[in-house]
Amino acid sequence: MNRRIDLHMHSTVSDGTDTPEELLSRVREAGLALFSLTDHDAIQGSERILALRKPEDPGFLPGVEFSCKDEAGKYHILGYGYDPNSEPIQRVVALGHSLRMKKVRARLDFLKEHFGFDFPQEEIDKLLALDNPGKPHIGNLMVQLGYAPTKEIAIKDYIDQLRIRSDYVRPEQAIQGILGSGGIPVLAHPCYGSGDELILGEELEQRIRKLMDFGLQGVEAFYSGFSQKLRLQVLALADRYRLYVTAGSD
C-alpha cells in the first residue's frame, strides 16, 4: 500500500503562501498520510497545527528548517519530531530569528543606499513585525512599490547583489538543538549549496559524513527540484551510511 507524504512545506510563518491553518486544510483535501511543516528558523506554525489537529487528521511531525553555514558553505538542516517546548530547539530558533532580522535590516539599508529604493516606514514596520521575514518578503514589497516587475527579479538583480558576511547558525548547532529536543536532523536537498551551486560526488559524500559526525540522521532524497540522477546519488549515500530518507515538495 502506497502512502503519500510531504515532509517539507512552508507557511506564512516563513516564506509560504498559506497560513498553518490553510495548510492543514489543504493537506486534508490532498489525502496525505503524513506531513510536516518546516518553516525557516521557526516552530510557531508547527505549534499551531499541533493545537488544531483532530484524531482523524493525517499524521503530523513538528518540523523546522534551519539555514546554516560554516567554512565549507551553506546547508539547510531539517528537524522532525522534536518537542516544541524543549529548550535546545527554542535556543536555536531564537538564534536563527535574531540573525534573520539582522540580515533583513542590512538588505533594506543596502537597497536604499545603492539603488535609491525608499521603503515607507509603515511598510518597514509591517515587514519587521512578520514572524520570520526574508528575501521573498522584501522582493514582494519591491514589486508592490514598483521597484521590480517580479519577486524573482527583485531577488536576483537587486537583493542578492549584497553579499552579507554575517553570522549564521552553524550546522552543528542546528543538529545538536534538534537532537537535544528529541528530534531527527535531516539534510535538506543535499545536492544544493549556495545559489546555483551543485554539490555532487565526493564533495557531497564528504559533506554528509561531516554532518553525520555532528549527529545527522537522514537526507532528503525525494525533492521536487531533483532530477532522477540527483535522487539516485542521494539514495546511494543514504543506503551506504544507513540514513533515513525523506520526501518533500518545498
Secondary structure, 3 states (H helix, E strand, C coil): CCCCEECCCCCCCCCCCCCHHHHHHHHHHHCCCEEEECCECCCHHHHHHHHHCCCCCCEEEEEEEEEEEECCEEEEEEEECCCCCCHHHHHHHHHHHHHHHHHHHHHHHHHHHHHCCCCCHHHHHHHHCCCCCCHHHHHHHHHHCCCCCCHHHHHHHHHHHCCCCCCCECHHHHHHHHHHCCCEEEECCCCECCCCCECCHHHHHHHHHHHHHHCCCEEEEEECCCCHHHHHHHHHHHHHHCCEEEEECC
